[in-house]
Amino acid sequence: MTDVTLYGPPDTDYSGGLFIAILTFTKDYPFEPPTMCFQSRMWHPNIYKDGKVCISILHKPEEDDMGYEHIDERWSPAQSVHSVLLSVIGMLGSPNDESPANVDAAKMLREDRKAYKREVQRCVERSLEM
């Protein structure tokens, strides 16, 4: 396990936040992806309510049964912690509401952008209190 601190990317709803997460590596790393789980409260379509990140680069390198992701988007041993963190930072600024881990956040993002931004701002404020 590795503790990670991410600054909310500038020009995103998460700007100014300081978010704590844990990267957990399996015994089969680097052939299997790590998992990433935010300890800070997060409101994002691609982060489960328990903080676990759902992003292609963290999915096992196998065919997607649902046909949503191409295998080249998934984990490979050529990836690194750096590429994972860059992908997560990019995800914070570009949420994917088409295949959500947090359906409530995705629905709010689509239907009430102002309420979504308010909820994210609460997460930013809480992150600075930790």
C-alpha positions in Angstrom: 0.0 0.0 0.0 1.1 3.5 -0.8 -0.5 6.7 0.4 -1.1 9.3 -2.3 -2.0 12.9 -2.1 -3.5 14.6 -5.2 -4.1 18.3 -5.6 -7.3 19.1 -7.3 -6.3 20.0 -10.9 -6.6 23.7 -11.8 -9.5 24.7 -13.9 -11.7 21.8 -12.7 -14.4 21.5 -10.1 -11.8 19.9 -7.8 -9.4 22.8 -8.0 -7.9 23.8 -4.7 -8.6 20.4 -3.0 -6.1 18.2 -1.4 -7.3 14.6 -1.7 -5.8 11.5 0.0 -5.9 8.1 -1.6 -4.3 4.7 -1.2 -2.8 2.7 -4.0 -2.8 -1.1 -3.2 -0.6 -3.4 -5.2 -1.3 -7.2 -5.6 1.5 -9.8 -5.4 1.2 -10.0 -9.2 2.0 -6.4 -9.8 3.1 -5.2 -12.4 1.1 -7.9 -14.4 -2.1 -7.0 -12.5 -3.2 -3.4 -11.9 -3.1 -1.7 -8.5 -6.4 -0.5 -6.9 -6.9 3.1 -5.9 -9.3 4.2 -3.2 -9.8 7.8 -2.0 -9.8 8.3 1.7 -11.1 11.8 1.2 -14.8 12.0 0.4 -15.3 12.3 -3.4 -18.3 13.0 -5.5 -17.5 11.8 -9.1 -19.3 9.5 -11.6 -16.1 7.4 -11.8 -15.5 7.0 -8.1 -17.6 4.6 -6.1 -19.2 5.9 -3.0 -16.7 4.0 -0.9 -13.9 5.9 -2.7 -12.7 3.2 -5.1 -11.6 4.6 -8.5 -13.1 3.0 -11.6 -11.0 3.9 -14.6 -9.9 1.9 -17.6 -6.2 1.9 -16.7 -7.0 0.2 -13.4 -9.0 -2.6 -15.0 -7.3 -6.0 -15.6 -5.8 -6.6 -19.0 -8.5 -8.7 -20.4 -11.3 -8.4 -22.9 -14.3 -6.3 -21.6 -17.4 -8.6 -21.5 -19.6 -5.6 -22.0 -17.6 -4.3 -25.0 -17.2 -0.9 -23.6 -13.5 -0.7 -23.2 -10.8 -1.7 -25.7 -8.1 -3.9 -24.2 -5.5 -1.2 -25.1 -7.2 1.2 -22.6 -6.7 -1.2 -19.8 -3.8 -2.0 -17.5 -0.5 -3.3 -19.0 2.8 -3.9 -17.3 4.2 -0.9 -19.2 2.0 1.4 -17.1 3.4 3.0 -14.0 2.2 4.7 -10.9 2.9 7.9 -12.7 0.6 7.0 -15.6 -2.2 5.9 -13.1 -2.0 9.2 -11.2 -2.0 11.2 -14.5 -5.1 9.3 -15.6 -6.9 9.9 -12.3 -6.1 13.6 -12.4 -7.4 13.7 -16.0 -10.5 11.8 -14.9 -11.3 14.4 -12.2 -11.5 17.1 -14.9 -13.3 14.9 -17.4 -15.9 12.7 -15.7 -17.4 9.9 -17.8 -21.1 9.7 -17.0 -21.8 7.0 -19.7 -20.4 4.2 -17.6 -20.6 5.4 -14.0 -19.4 3.8 -10.8 -21.5 6.4 -8.9 -24.8 6.5 -10.6 -26.1 9.3 -8.4 -23.2 11.5 -9.2 -23.5 10.8 -12.9 -27.3 11.6 -12.9 -26.6 14.8 -11.0 -23.9 15.8 -13.4 -26.3 15.3 -16.4 -29.4 16.8 -14.8 -28.3 19.5 -12.4 -24.7 20.7 -13.1 -25.0 23.4 -10.4 -25.9 20.9 -7.7 -23.1 18.7 -8.9 -20.6 21.5 -8.6 -21.9 22.4 -5.1 -21.4 18.7 -4.0 -17.9 18.7 -5.4 -17.1 22.0 -3.7 -18.1 20.4 -0.4 -15.6 17.6 -1.0 -12.9 20.2 -1.8 -13.7 22.0 1.5 -13.7 18.8 3.5 -10.4 17.8 1.9 -8.7 20.9 3.3 -10.0 20.1 6.8 -8.3 16.7 6.9 
